[in-house]
């Protein structure tokens, strides 16, 4: 094969080698962040706590609304007068 002024295959191979080198270097530099699970564990615990609290508040409001509606509807002043 005759080499032209610009060999695309050679350029693609060089670019791939550089990209792999950059990715390898970044992986080594950021590896400590990947191995630190404490932050992720804390975040998951906070998220689960928030979901539980939201569920409890929602259920409590539902129970309170049902209870207040029952007492409000059962109150003697709320009944229609007999004719």
mmCIF file of the N, C-alpha and C atoms, coordinates in Angstrom:
data_MODEL
# 
_entry.id   MODEL 
# 
loop_
_atom_site.group_PDB 
_atom_site.id 
_atom_site.type_symbol 
_atom_site.label_atom_id 
_atom_site.label_alt_id 
_atom_site.label_comp_id 
_atom_site.label_asym_id 
_atom_site.label_entity_id 
_atom_site.label_seq_id 
_atom_site.pdbx_PDB_ins_code 
_atom_site.Cartn_x 
_atom_site.Cartn_y 
_atom_site.Cartn_z 
_atom_site.occupancy 
_atom_site.B_iso_or_equiv 
_atom_site.pdbx_formal_charge 
_atom_site.auth_seq_id 
_atom_site.auth_comp_id 
_atom_site.auth_asym_id 
_atom_site.auth_atom_id 
_atom_site.pdbx_PDB_model_num 
ATOM 1   N N  . UNK A 1 1  ? 0.839   -1.180 0.000  1.00 0.00 ? 1  UNK A N  1 
ATOM 2   C CA . UNK A 1 1  ? 0.000   0.000  0.000  1.00 0.00 ? 1  UNK A CA 1 
ATOM 3   C C  . UNK A 1 1  ? 0.880   1.237  0.000  1.00 0.00 ? 1  UNK A C  1 
ATOM 4   N N  . UNK A 1 2  ? 0.537   2.169  -0.795 1.00 0.00 ? 2  UNK A N  1 
ATOM 5   C CA . UNK A 1 2  ? 1.328   3.401  -0.913 1.00 0.00 ? 2  UNK A CA 1 
ATOM 6   C C  . UNK A 1 2  ? 0.859   4.376  0.148  1.00 0.00 ? 2  UNK A C  1 
ATOM 7   N N  . UNK A 1 3  ? 1.839   4.924  0.879  1.00 0.00 ? 3  UNK A N  1 
ATOM 8   C CA . UNK A 1 3  ? 1.492   5.910  1.905  1.00 0.00 ? 3  UNK A CA 1 
ATOM 9   C C  . UNK A 1 3  ? 1.262   7.263  1.254  1.00 0.00 ? 3  UNK A C  1 
ATOM 10  N N  . UNK A 1 4  ? 0.129   7.817  1.604  1.00 0.00 ? 4  UNK A N  1 
ATOM 11  C CA . UNK A 1 4  ? -0.161  9.148  1.102  1.00 0.00 ? 4  UNK A CA 1 
ATOM 12  C C  . UNK A 1 4  ? 0.349   10.177 2.098  1.00 0.00 ? 4  UNK A C  1 
ATOM 13  N N  . UNK A 1 5  ? -0.059  11.380 1.899  1.00 0.00 ? 5  UNK A N  1 
ATOM 14  C CA . UNK A 1 5  ? 0.347   12.467 2.792  1.00 0.00 ? 5  UNK A CA 1 
ATOM 15  C C  . UNK A 1 5  ? -0.258  12.243 4.175  1.00 0.00 ? 5  UNK A C  1 
ATOM 16  N N  . UNK A 1 6  ? -1.467  11.722 4.221  1.00 0.00 ? 6  UNK A N  1 
ATOM 17  C CA . UNK A 1 6  ? -2.149  11.526 5.491  1.00 0.00 ? 6  UNK A CA 1 
ATOM 18  C C  . UNK A 1 6  ? -2.694  10.099 5.536  1.00 0.00 ? 6  UNK A C  1 
ATOM 19  N N  . UNK A 1 7  ? -2.183  9.305  6.453  1.00 0.00 ? 7  UNK A N  1 
ATOM 20  C CA . UNK A 1 7  ? -2.617  7.911  6.577  1.00 0.00 ? 7  UNK A CA 1 
ATOM 21  C C  . UNK A 1 7  ? -3.676  7.834  7.676  1.00 0.00 ? 7  UNK A C  1 
ATOM 22  N N  . UNK A 1 8  ? -4.911  7.632  7.295  1.00 0.00 ? 8  UNK A N  1 
ATOM 23  C CA . UNK A 1 8  ? -6.018  7.640  8.252  1.00 0.00 ? 8  UNK A CA 1 
ATOM 24  C C  . UNK A 1 8  ? -5.945  6.481  9.244  1.00 0.00 ? 8  UNK A C  1 
ATOM 25  N N  . UNK A 1 9  ? -5.528  5.317  8.776  1.00 0.00 ? 9  UNK A N  1 
ATOM 26  C CA . UNK A 1 9  ? -5.431  4.167  9.681  1.00 0.00 ? 9  UNK A CA 1 
ATOM 27  C C  . UNK A 1 9  ? -4.385  4.416  10.765 1.00 0.00 ? 9  UNK A C  1 
ATOM 28  N N  . UNK A 1 10 ? -3.239  4.952  10.369 1.00 0.00 ? 10 UNK A N  1 
ATOM 29  C CA . UNK A 1 10 ? -2.168  5.252  11.328 1.00 0.00 ? 10 UNK A CA 1 
ATOM 30  C C  . UNK A 1 10 ? -2.653  6.300  12.337 1.00 0.00 ? 10 UNK A C  1 
ATOM 31  N N  . UNK A 1 11 ? -3.332  7.355  11.822 1.00 0.00 ? 11 UNK A N  1 
ATOM 32  C CA . UNK A 1 11 ? -3.844  8.409  12.690 1.00 0.00 ? 11 UNK A CA 1 
ATOM 33  C C  . UNK A 1 11 ? -4.872  7.847  13.671 1.00 0.00 ? 11 UNK A C  1 
ATOM 34  N N  . UNK A 1 12 ? -5.773  6.969  13.233 1.00 0.00 ? 12 UNK A N  1 
ATOM 35  C CA . UNK A 1 12 ? -6.786  6.374  14.105 1.00 0.00 ? 12 UNK A CA 1 
ATOM 36  C C  . UNK A 1 12 ? -6.129  5.514  15.180 1.00 0.00 ? 12 UNK A C  1 
ATOM 37  N N  . UNK A 1 13 ? -5.077  4.767  14.791 1.00 0.00 ? 13 UNK A N  1 
ATOM 38  C CA . UNK A 1 13 ? -4.371  3.925  15.768 1.00 0.00 ? 13 UNK A CA 1 
ATOM 39  C C  . UNK A 1 13 ? -3.678  4.780  16.819 1.00 0.00 ? 13 UNK A C  1 
ATOM 40  N N  . UNK A 1 14 ? -3.041  5.872  16.397 1.00 0.00 ? 14 UNK A N  1 
ATOM 41  C CA . UNK A 1 14 ? -2.381  6.786  17.351 1.00 0.00 ? 14 UNK A CA 1 
ATOM 42  C C  . UNK A 1 14 ? -3.394  7.428  18.283 1.00 0.00 ? 14 UNK A C  1 
ATOM 43  N N  . UNK A 1 15 ? -4.510  7.854  17.721 1.00 0.00 ? 15 UNK A N  1 
ATOM 44  C CA . UNK A 1 15 ? -5.546  8.492  18.540 1.00 0.00 ? 15 UNK A CA 1 
ATOM 45  C C  . UNK A 1 15 ? -6.101  7.503  19.562 1.00 0.00 ? 15 UNK A C  1 
ATOM 46  N N  . UNK A 1 16 ? -6.294  6.266  19.153 1.00 0.00 ? 16 UNK A N  1 
ATOM 47  C CA . UNK A 1 16 ? -6.803  5.243  20.073 1.00 0.00 ? 16 UNK A CA 1 
ATOM 48  C C  . UNK A 1 16 ? -5.802  4.979  21.198 1.00 0.00 ? 16 UNK A C  1 
ATOM 49  N N  . UNK A 1 17 ? -4.511  4.918  20.864 1.00 0.00 ? 17 UNK A N  1 
ATOM 50  C CA . UNK A 1 17 ? -3.484  4.708  21.888 1.00 0.00 ? 17 UNK A CA 1 
ATOM 51  C C  . UNK A 1 17 ? -3.473  5.851  22.896 1.00 0.00 ? 17 UNK A C  1 
ATOM 52  N N  . UNK A 1 18 ? -3.577  7.082  22.418 1.00 0.00 ? 18 UNK A N  1 
ATOM 53  C CA . UNK A 1 18 ? -3.596  8.242  23.329 1.00 0.00 ? 18 UNK A CA 1 
ATOM 54  C C  . UNK A 1 18 ? -4.828  8.223  24.217 1.00 0.00 ? 18 UNK A C  1 
ATOM 55  N N  . UNK A 1 19 ? -5.965  7.893  23.630 1.00 0.00 ? 19 UNK A N  1 
ATOM 56  C CA . UNK A 1 19 ? -7.206  7.839  24.401 1.00 0.00 ? 19 UNK A CA 1 
ATOM 57  C C  . UNK A 1 19 ? -7.130  6.771  25.483 1.00 0.00 ? 19 UNK A C  1 
ATOM 58  N N  . UNK A 1 20 ? -6.622  5.605  25.140 1.00 0.00 ? 20 UNK A N  1 
ATOM 59  C CA . UNK A 1 20 ? -6.474  4.539  26.137 1.00 0.00 ? 20 UNK A CA 1 
ATOM 60  C C  . UNK A 1 20 ? -5.513  4.962  27.243 1.00 0.00 ? 20 UNK A C  1 
ATOM 61  N N  . UNK A 1 21 ? -4.446  5.657  26.884 1.00 0.00 ? 21 UNK A N  1 
ATOM 62  C CA . UNK A 1 21 ? -3.507  6.155  27.887 1.00 0.00 ? 21 UNK A CA 1 
ATOM 63  C C  . UNK A 1 21 ? -4.160  7.150  28.834 1.00 0.00 ? 21 UNK A C  1 
ATOM 64  N N  . UNK A 1 22 ? -4.951  8.071  28.279 1.00 0.00 ? 22 UNK A N  1 
ATOM 65  C CA . UNK A 1 22 ? -5.653  9.054  29.110 1.00 0.00 ? 22 UNK A CA 1 
ATOM 66  C C  . UNK A 1 22 ? -6.653  8.374  30.045 1.00 0.00 ? 22 UNK A C  1 
ATOM 67  N N  . UNK A 1 23 ? -7.401  7.409  29.510 1.00 0.00 ? 23 UNK A N  1 
ATOM 68  C CA . UNK A 1 23 ? -8.368  6.695  30.334 1.00 0.00 ? 23 UNK A CA 1 
ATOM 69  C C  . UNK A 1 23 ? -7.682  5.905  31.444 1.00 0.00 ? 23 UNK A C  1 
ATOM 70  N N  . UNK A 1 24 ? -6.564  5.293  31.119 1.00 0.00 ? 24 UNK A N  1 
ATOM 71  C CA . UNK A 1 24 ? -5.810  4.535  32.114 1.00 0.00 ? 24 UNK A CA 1 
ATOM 72  C C  . UNK A 1 24 ? -5.302  5.446  33.222 1.00 0.00 ? 24 UNK A C  1 
ATOM 73  N N  . UNK A 1 25 ? -4.762  6.601  32.844 1.00 0.00 ? 25 UNK A N  1 
ATOM 74  C CA . UNK A 1 25 ? -4.253  7.551  33.841 1.00 0.00 ? 25 UNK A CA 1 
ATOM 75  C C  . UNK A 1 25 ? -5.386  8.068  34.724 1.00 0.00 ? 25 UNK A C  1 
ATOM 76  N N  . UNK A 1 26 ? -6.518  8.405  34.119 1.00 0.00 ? 26 UNK A N  1 
ATOM 77  C CA . UNK A 1 26 ? -7.655  8.892  34.905 1.00 0.00 ? 26 UNK A CA 1 
ATOM 78  C C  . UNK A 1 26 ? -8.161  7.818  35.860 1.00 0.00 ? 26 UNK A C  1 
ATOM 79  N N  . UNK A 1 27 ? -8.178  6.571  35.402 1.00 0.00 ? 27 UNK A N  1 
ATOM 80  C CA . UNK A 1 27 ? -8.644  5.474  36.251 1.00 0.00 ? 27 UNK A CA 1 
ATOM 81  C C  . UNK A 1 27 ? -7.743  5.333  37.479 1.00 0.00 ? 27 UNK A C  1 
ATOM 82  N N  . UNK A 1 28 ? -6.452  5.420  37.285 1.00 0.00 ? 28 UNK A N  1 
ATOM 83  C CA . UNK A 1 28 ? -5.516  5.305  38.408 1.00 0.00 ? 28 UNK A CA 1 
ATOM 84  C C  . UNK A 1 28 ? -5.687  6.484  39.369 1.00 0.00 ? 28 UNK A C  1 
ATOM 85  N N  . UNK A 1 29 ? -5.859  7.687  38.834 1.00 0.00 ? 29 UNK A N  1 
ATOM 86  C CA . UNK A 1 29 ? -5.988  8.887  39.678 1.00 0.00 ? 29 UNK A CA 1 
ATOM 87  C C  . UNK A 1 29 ? -7.282  8.899  40.486 1.00 0.00 ? 29 UNK A C  1 
ATOM 88  N N  . UNK A 1 30 ? -8.356  8.353  39.939 1.00 0.00 ? 30 UNK A N  1 
ATOM 89  C CA . UNK A 1 30 ? -9.659  8.421  40.620 1.00 0.00 ? 30 UNK A CA 1 
ATOM 90  C C  . UNK A 1 30 ? -10.034 7.123  41.328 1.00 0.00 ? 30 UNK A C  1 
ATOM 91  N N  . UNK A 1 31 ? -9.149  6.164  41.349 1.00 0.00 ? 31 UNK A N  1 
ATOM 92  C CA . UNK A 1 31 ? -9.461  4.866  41.948 1.00 0.00 ? 31 UNK A CA 1 
ATOM 93  C C  . UNK A 1 31 ? -9.811  4.987  43.426 1.00 0.00 ? 31 UNK A C  1 
ATOM 94  N N  . UNK A 1 32 ? -9.151  5.887  44.146 1.00 0.00 ? 32 UNK A N  1 
ATOM 95  C CA . UNK A 1 32 ? -9.437  6.029  45.581 1.00 0.00 ? 32 UNK A CA 1 
ATOM 96  C C  . UNK A 1 32 ? -10.873 6.484  45.818 1.00 0.00 ? 32 UNK A C  1 
ATOM 97  N N  . UNK A 1 33 ? -11.404 7.304  44.930 1.00 0.00 ? 33 UNK A N  1 
ATOM 98  C CA . UNK A 1 33 ? -12.804 7.737  45.071 1.00 0.00 ? 33 UNK A CA 1 
ATOM 99  C C  . UNK A 1 33 ? -13.748 6.571  44.881 1.00 0.00 ? 33 UNK A C  1 
ATOM 100 N N  . UNK A 1 34 ? -13.395 5.661  43.989 1.00 0.00 ? 34 UNK A N  1 
ATOM 101 C CA . UNK A 1 34 ? -14.257 4.508  43.728 1.00 0.00 ? 34 UNK A CA 1 
ATOM 102 C C  . UNK A 1 34 ? -14.287 3.560  44.908 1.00 0.00 ? 34 UNK A C  1 
ATOM 103 N N  . UNK A 1 35 ? -13.197 3.496  45.645 1.00 0.00 ? 35 UNK A N  1 
ATOM 104 C CA . UNK A 1 35 ? -13.104 2.536  46.734 1.00 0.00 ? 35 UNK A CA 1 
ATOM 105 C C  . UNK A 1 35 ? -13.622 3.091  48.056 1.00 0.00 ? 35 UNK A C  1 
ATOM 106 N N  . UNK A 1 36 ? -14.015 4.360  48.093 1.00 0.00 ? 36 UNK A N  1 
ATOM 107 C CA . UNK A 1 36 ? -14.535 4.970  49.309 1.00 0.00 ? 36 UNK A CA 1 
ATOM 108 C C  . UNK A 1 36 ? -16.060 4.855  49.307 1.00 0.00 ? 36 UNK A C  1 
ATOM 109 N N  . UNK A 1 37 ? -16.549 3.834  50.008 1.00 0.00 ? 37 UNK A N  1 
ATOM 110 C CA . UNK A 1 37 ? -17.984 3.570  50.017 1.00 0.00 ? 37 UNK A CA 1 
ATOM 111 C C  . UNK A 1 37 ? -18.716 4.300  51.143 1.00 0.00 ? 37 UNK A C  1 
ATOM 112 N N  . UNK A 1 38 ? -17.979 4.920  52.049 1.00 0.00 ? 38 UNK A N  1 
ATOM 113 C CA . UNK A 1 38 ? -18.617 5.566  53.201 1.00 0.00 ? 38 UNK A CA 1 
ATOM 114 C C  . UNK A 1 38 ? -19.594 6.648  52.764 1.00 0.00 ? 38 UNK A C  1 
ATOM 115 N N  . UNK A 1 39 ? -19.193 7.480  51.807 1.00 0.00 ? 39 UNK A N  1 
ATOM 116 C CA . UNK A 1 39 ? -20.078 8.549  51.350 1.00 0.00 ? 39 UNK A CA 1 
ATOM 117 C C  . UNK A 1 39 ? -21.350 7.968  50.740 1.00 0.00 ? 39 UNK A C  1 
ATOM 118 N N  . UNK A 1 40 ? -21.208 6.963  49.886 1.00 0.00 ? 40 UNK A N  1 
ATOM 119 C CA . UNK A 1 40 ? -22.371 6.359  49.248 1.00 0.00 ? 40 UNK A CA 1 
ATOM 120 C C  . UNK A 1 40 ? -23.297 5.712  50.275 1.00 0.00 ? 40 UNK A C  1 
ATOM 121 N N  . UNK A 1 41 ? -22.714 5.031  51.258 1.00 0.00 ? 41 UNK A N  1 
ATOM 122 C CA . UNK A 1 41 ? -23.532 4.403  52.301 1.00 0.00 ? 41 UNK A CA 1 
ATOM 123 C C  . UNK A 1 41 ? -24.294 5.459  53.090 1.00 0.00 ? 41 UNK A C  1 
ATOM 124 N N  . UNK A 1 42 ? -23.632 6.545  53.434 1.00 0.00 ? 42 UNK A N  1 
ATOM 125 C CA . UNK A 1 42 ? -24.296 7.618  54.181 1.00 0.00 ? 42 UNK A CA 1 
ATOM 126 C C  . UNK A 1 42 ? -25.423 8.222  53.358 1.00 0.00 ? 42 UNK A C  1 
ATOM 127 N N  . UNK A 1 43 ? -25.180 8.432  52.072 1.00 0.00 ? 43 UNK A N  1 
ATOM 128 C CA . UNK A 1 43 ? -26.203 9.020  51.209 1.00 0.00 ? 43 UNK A CA 1 
ATOM 129 C C  . UNK A 1 43 ? -27.408 8.099  51.080 1.00 0.00 ? 43 UNK A C  1 
ATOM 130 N N  . UNK A 1 44 ? -27.185 6.809  50.950 1.00 0.00 ? 44 UNK A N  1 
ATOM 131 C CA . UNK A 1 44 ? -28.293 5.855  50.850 1.00 0.00 ? 44 UNK A CA 1 
ATOM 132 C C  . UNK A 1 44 ? -29.103 5.850  52.153 1.00 0.00 ? 44 UNK A C  1 
ATOM 133 N N  . UNK A 1 45 ? -28.415 5.893  53.289 1.00 0.00 ? 45 UNK A N  1 
ATOM 134 C CA . UNK A 1 45 ? -29.124 5.914  54.576 1.00 0.00 ? 45 UNK A CA 1 
ATOM 135 C C  . UNK A 1 45 ? -29.978 7.173  54.705 1.00 0.00 ? 45 UNK A C  1 
ATOM 136 N N  . UNK A 1 46 ? -29.450 8.308  54.287 1.00 0.00 ? 46 UNK A N  1 
ATOM 137 C CA . UNK A 1 46 ? -30.212 9.565  54.345 1.00 0.00 ? 46 UNK A CA 1 
ATOM 138 C C  . UNK A 1 46 ? -31.426 9.485  53.427 1.00 0.00 ? 46 UNK A C  1 
ATOM 139 N N  . UNK A 1 47 ? -31.225 8.969  52.216 1.00 0.00 ? 47 UNK A N  1 
ATOM 140 C CA . UNK A 1 47 ? -32.338 8.859  51.267 1.00 0.00 ? 47 UNK A CA 1 
ATOM 141 C C  . UNK A 1 47 ? -33.433 7.936  51.790 1.00 0.00 ? 47 UNK A C  1 
ATOM 142 N N  . UNK A 1 48 ? -33.052 6.809  52.366 1.00 0.00 ? 48 UNK A N  1 
ATOM 143 C CA . UNK A 1 48 ? -34.038 5.874  52.915 1.00 0.00 ? 48 UNK A CA 1 
ATOM 144 C C  . UNK A 1 48 ? -34.767 6.506  54.099 1.00 0.00 ? 48 UNK A C  1 
ATOM 145 N N  . UNK A 1 49 ? -34.032 7.202  54.944 1.00 0.00 ? 49 UNK A N  1 
ATOM 146 C CA . UNK A 1 49 ? -34.659 7.898  56.075 1.00 0.00 ? 49 UNK A CA 1 
ATOM 147 C C  . UNK A 1 49 ? -35.670 8.929  55.602 1.00 0.00 ? 49 UNK A C  1 
ATOM 148 N N  . UNK A 1 50 ? -35.320 9.684  54.561 1.00 0.00 ? 50 UNK A N  1 
ATOM 149 C CA . UNK A 1 50 ? -36.251 10.664 54.001 1.00 0.00 ? 50 UNK A CA 1 
ATOM 150 C C  . UNK A 1 50 ? -37.509 9.997  53.447 1.00 0.00 ? 50 UNK A C  1 
ATOM 151 N N  . UNK A 1 51 ? -37.335 8.871  52.768 1.00 0.00 ? 51 UNK A N  1 
ATOM 152 C CA . UNK A 1 51 ? -38.502 8.165  52.215 1.00 0.00 ? 51 UNK A CA 1 
ATOM 153 C C  . UNK A 1 51 ? -39.402 7.643  53.331 1.00 0.00 ? 51 UNK A C  1 
ATOM 154 N N  . UNK A 1 52 ? -38.811 7.104  54.386 1.00 0.00 ? 52 UNK A N  1 
ATOM 155 C CA . UNK A 1 52 ? -39.601 6.589  55.508 1.00 0.00 ? 52 UNK A CA 1 
ATOM 156 C C  . UNK A 1 52 ? -40.348 7.731  56.181 1.00 0.00 ? 52 UNK A C  1 
ATOM 157 N N  . UNK A 1 53 ? -39.667 8.852  56.421 1.00 0.00 ? 53 UNK A N  1 
ATOM 158 C CA . UNK A 1 53 ? -40.312 9.997  57.055 1.00 0.00 ? 53 UNK A CA 1 
ATOM 159 C C  . UNK A 1 53 ? -41.469 10.509 56.196 1.00 0.00 ? 53 UNK A C  1 
ATOM 160 N N  . UNK A 1 54 ? -41.263 10.606 54.901 1.00 0.00 ? 54 UNK A N  1 
ATOM 161 C CA . UNK A 1 54 ? -42.323 11.061 54.002 1.00 0.00 ? 54 UNK A CA 1 
ATOM 162 C C  . UNK A 1 54 ? -43.524 10.122 54.060 1.00 0.00 ? 54 UNK A C  1 
ATOM 163 N N  . UNK A 1 55 ? -43.283 8.828  54.108 1.00 0.00 ? 55 UNK A N  1 
ATOM 164 C CA . UNK A 1 55 ? -44.369 7.843  54.181 1.00 0.00 ? 55 UNK A CA 1 
ATOM 165 C C  . UNK A 1 55 ? -45.123 7.971  55.498 1.00 0.00 ? 55 UNK A C  1 
ATOM 166 N N  . UNK A 1 56 ? -44.398 8.135  56.602 1.00 0.00 ? 56 UNK A N  1 
ATOM 167 C CA . UNK A 1 56 ? -45.040 8.266  57.912 1.00 0.00 ? 56 UNK A CA 1 
ATOM 168 C C  . UNK A 1 56 ? -45.901 9.522  57.968 1.00 0.00 ? 56 UNK A C  1 
ATOM 169 N N  . UNK A 1 57 ? -45.375 10.627 57.470 1.00 0.00 ? 57 UNK A N  1 
ATOM 170 C CA . UNK A 1 57 ? -46.142 11.880 57.471 1.00 0.00 ? 57 UNK A CA 1 
ATOM 171 C C  . UNK A 1 57 ? -47.395 11.734 56.619 1.00 0.00 ? 57 UNK A C  1 
ATOM 172 N N  . UNK A 1 58 ? -47.242 11.121 55.449 1.00 0.00 ? 58 UNK A N  1 
ATOM 173 C CA . UNK A 1 58 ? -48.388 10.927 54.561 1.00 0.00 ? 58 UNK A CA 1 
ATOM 174 C C  . UNK A 1 58 ? -49.470 10.066 55.219 1.00 0.00 ? 58 UNK A C  1 
ATOM 175 N N  . UNK A 1 59 ? -49.060 8.962  55.834 1.00 0.00 ? 59 UNK A N  1 
ATOM 176 C CA . UNK A 1 59 ? -50.028 8.081  56.497 1.00 0.00 ? 59 UNK A CA 1 
ATOM 177 C C  . UNK A 1 59 ? -50.680 8.784  57.686 1.00 0.00 ? 59 UNK A C  1 
ATOM 178 N N  . UNK A 1 60 ? -49.906 9.549  58.440 1.00 0.00 ? 60 UNK A N  1 
ATOM 179 C CA . UNK A 1 60 ? -50.449 10.268 59.600 1.00 0.00 ? 60 UNK A CA 1 
ATOM 180 C C  . UNK A 1 60 ? -51.490 11.289 59.163 1.00 0.00 ? 60 UNK A C  1 
ATOM 181 N N  . UNK A 1 61 ? -51.175 12.043 58.098 1.00 0.00 ? 61 UNK A N  1 
ATOM 182 C CA . UNK A 1 61 ? -52.146 13.019 57.601 1.00 0.00 ? 61 UNK A CA 1 
ATOM 183 C C  . UNK A 1 61 ? -53.419 12.342 57.110 1.00 0.00 ? 61 UNK A C  1 
ATOM 184 N N  . UNK A 1 62 ? -53.286 11.210 56.462 1.00 0.00 ? 62 UNK A N  1 
ATOM 185 C CA . UNK A 1 62 ? -54.455 10.479 55.978 1.00 0.00 ? 62 UNK A CA 1 
ATOM 186 C C  . UNK A 1 62 ? -55.313 10.025 57.163 1.00 0.00 ? 62 UNK A C  1 
ATOM 187 N N  . UNK A 1 63 ? -54.690 9.485  58.200 1.00 0.00 ? 63 UNK A N  1 
ATOM 188 C CA . UNK A 1 63 ? -55.427 9.030  59.387 1.00 0.00 ? 63 UNK A CA 1 
ATOM 189 C C  . UNK A 1 63 ? -56.110 10.209 60.064 1.00 0.00 ? 63 UNK A C  1 
ATOM 190 N N  . UNK A 1 64 ? -55.406 11.320 60.195 1.00 0.00 ? 64 UNK A N  1 
ATOM 191 C CA . UNK A 1 64 ? -55.987 12.503 60.853 1.00 0.00 ? 64 UNK A CA 1 
ATOM 192 C C  . UNK A 1 64 ? -57.163 13.052 60.048 1.00 0.00 ? 64 UNK A C  1 
ATOM 193 N N  . UNK A 1 65 ? -57.035 13.071 58.720 1.00 0.00 ? 65 UNK A N  1 
ATOM 194 C CA . UNK A 1 65 ? -58.143 13.556 57.884 1.00 0.00 ? 65 UNK A CA 1 
ATOM 195 C C  . UNK A 1 65 ? -59.362 12.658 58.002 1.00 0.00 ? 65 UNK A C  1 
ATOM 196 N N  . UNK A 1 66 ? -59.147 11.353 58.004 1.00 0.00 ? 66 UNK A N  1 
ATOM 197 C CA . UNK A 1 66 ? -60.268 10.426 58.150 1.00 0.00 ? 66 UNK A CA 1 
ATOM 198 C C  . UNK A 1 66 ? -60.927 10.575 59.519 1.00 0.00 ? 66 UNK A C  1 
ATOM 199 N N  . UNK A 1 67 ? -60.118 10.728 60.564 1.00 0.00 ? 67 UNK A N  1 
ATOM 200 C CA . UNK A 1 67 ? -60.664 10.866 61.916 1.00 0.00 ? 67 UNK A CA 1 
ATOM 201 C C  . UNK A 1 67 ? -61.438 12.178 62.059 1.00 0.00 ? 67 UNK A C  1 
ATOM 202 N N  . UNK A 1 68 ? -60.899 13.260 61.523 1.00 0.00 ? 68 UNK A N  1 
ATOM 203 C CA . UNK A 1 68 ? -61.594 14.545 61.657 1.00 0.00 ? 68 UNK A CA 1 
ATOM 204 C C  . UNK A 1 68 ? -62.877 14.555 60.836 1.00 0.00 ? 68 UNK A C  1 
ATOM 205 N N  . UNK A 1 69 ? -62.886 13.876 59.695 1.00 0.00 ? 69 UNK A N  1 
ATOM 206 C CA . UNK A 1 69 ? -64.098 13.818 58.889 1.00 0.00 ? 69 UNK A CA 1 
ATOM 207 C C  . UNK A 1 69 ? -65.179 13.029 59.606 1.00 0.00 ? 69 UNK A C  1 
ATOM 208 N N  . UNK A 1 70 ? -64.795 11.925 60.250 1.00 0.00 ? 70 UNK A N  1 
ATOM 209 C CA . UNK A 1 70 ? -65.774 11.121 60.985 1.00 0.00 ? 70 UNK A CA 1 
ATOM 210 C C  . UNK A 1 70 ? -66.361 11.919 62.140 1.00 0.00 ? 70 UNK A C  1 
ATOM 211 N N  . UNK A 1 71 ? -65.525 12.573 62.905 1.00 0.00 ? 71 UNK A N  1 
ATOM 212 C CA . UNK A 1 71 ? -66.042 13.322 64.054 1.00 0.00 ? 71 UNK A CA 1 
ATOM 213 C C  . UNK A 1 71 ? -66.838 14.525 63.586 1.00 0.00 ? 71 UNK A C  1 
ATOM 214 N N  . UNK A 1 72 ? -66.450 15.138 62.482 1.00 0.00 ? 72 UNK A N  1 
ATOM 215 C CA . UNK A 1 72 ? -67.164 16.294 61.966 1.00 0.00 ? 72 UNK A CA 1 
ATOM 216 C C  . UNK A 1 72 ? -68.536 15.878 61.438 1.00 0.00 ? 72 UNK A C  1 
ATOM 217 N N  . UNK A 1 73 ? -68.583 14.787 60.695 1.00 0.00 ? 73 UNK A N  1 
ATOM 218 C CA . UNK A 1 73 ? -69.859 14.321 60.143 1.00 0.00 ? 73 UNK A CA 1 
ATOM 219 C C  . UNK A 1 73 ? -70.786 13.781 61.227 1.00 0.00 ? 73 UNK A C  1 
ATOM 220 N N  . UNK A 1 74 ? -70.234 13.226 62.291 1.00 0.00 ? 74 UNK A N  1 
ATOM 221 C CA . UNK A 1 74 ? -71.044 12.640 63.357 1.00 0.00 ? 74 UNK A CA 1 
ATOM 222 C C  . UNK A 1 74 ? -71.509 13.680 64.379 1.00 0.00 ? 74 UNK A C  1 
ATOM 223 N N  . UNK A 1 75 ? -70.984 14.864 64.290 1.00 0.00 ? 75 UNK A N  1 
ATOM 224 C CA . UNK A 1 75 ? -71.332 15.893 65.274 1.00 0.00 ? 75 UNK A CA 1 
ATOM 225 C C  . UNK A 1 75 ? -72.810 16.251 65.136 1.00 0.00 ? 75 UNK A C  1 
ATOM 226 N N  . UNK A 1 76 ? -73.526 16.407 66.277 1.00 0.00 ? 76 UNK A N  1 
ATOM 227 C CA . UNK A 1 76 ? -74.981 16.666 66.234 1.00 0.00 ? 76 UNK A CA 1 
ATOM 228 C C  . UNK A 1 76 ? -75.346 17.948 65.489 1.00 0.00 ? 76 UNK A C  1 
ATOM 229 N N  . UNK A 1 77 ? -74.498 18.941 65.543 1.00 0.00 ? 77 UNK A N  1 
ATOM 230 C CA . UNK A 1 77 ? -74.833 20.192 64.868 1.00 0.00 ? 77 UNK A CA 1 
ATOM 231 C C  . UNK A 1 77 ? -74.716 20.083 63.348 1.00 0.00 ? 77 UNK A C  1 
ATOM 232 N N  . UNK A 1 78 ? -74.043 19.049 62.869 1.00 0.00 ? 78 UNK A N  1 
ATOM 233 C CA . UNK A 1 78 ? -73.851 18.888 61.438 1.00 0.00 ? 78 UNK A CA 1 
ATOM 234 C C  . UNK A 1 78 ? -74.989 18.093 60.788 1.00 0.00 ? 78 UNK A C  1 
ATOM 235 N N  . UNK A 1 79 ? -75.855 17.531 61.601 1.00 0.00 ? 79 UNK A N  1 
ATOM 236 C CA . UNK A 1 79 ? -76.960 16.754 61.046 1.00 0.00 ? 79 UNK A CA 1 
ATOM 237 C C  . UNK A 1 79 ? -78.065 17.714 60.592 1.00 0.00 ? 79 UNK A C  1 
ATOM 238 N N  . UNK A 1 80 ? -78.729 17.324 59.540 1.00 0.00 ? 80 UNK A N  1 
ATOM 239 C CA . UNK A 1 80 ? -79.816 18.172 59.055 1.00 0.00 ? 80 UNK A CA 1 
ATOM 240 C C  . UNK A 1 80 ? -80.990 18.098 60.011 1.00 0.00 ? 80 UNK A C  1 
ATOM 241 N N  . UNK A 1 81 ? -81.614 19.223 60.237 1.00 0.00 ? 81 UNK A N  1 
ATOM 242 C CA . UNK A 1 81 ? -82.761 19.210 61.161 1.00 0.00 ? 81 UNK A CA 1 
ATOM 243 C C  . UNK A 1 81 ? -83.936 18.411 60.579 1.00 0.00 ? 81 UNK A C  1 
ATOM 244 N N  . UNK A 1 82 ? -84.645 17.782 61.492 1.00 0.00 ? 82 UNK A N  1 
ATOM 245 C CA . UNK A 1 82 ? -85.817 17.015 61.063 1.00 0.00 ? 82 UNK A CA 1 
ATOM 246 C C  . UNK A 1 82 ? -86.980 17.952 60.858 1.00 0.00 ? 82 UNK A C  1 
ATOM 247 N N  . UNK A 1 83 ? -87.814 17.698 59.877 1.00 0.00 ? 83 UNK A N  1 
ATOM 248 C CA . UNK A 1 83 ? -88.952 18.591 59.585 1.00 0.00 ? 83 UNK A CA 1 
ATOM 249 C C  . UNK A 1 83 ? -90.237 17.958 59.935 1.00 0.00 ? 83 UNK A C  1 
# 
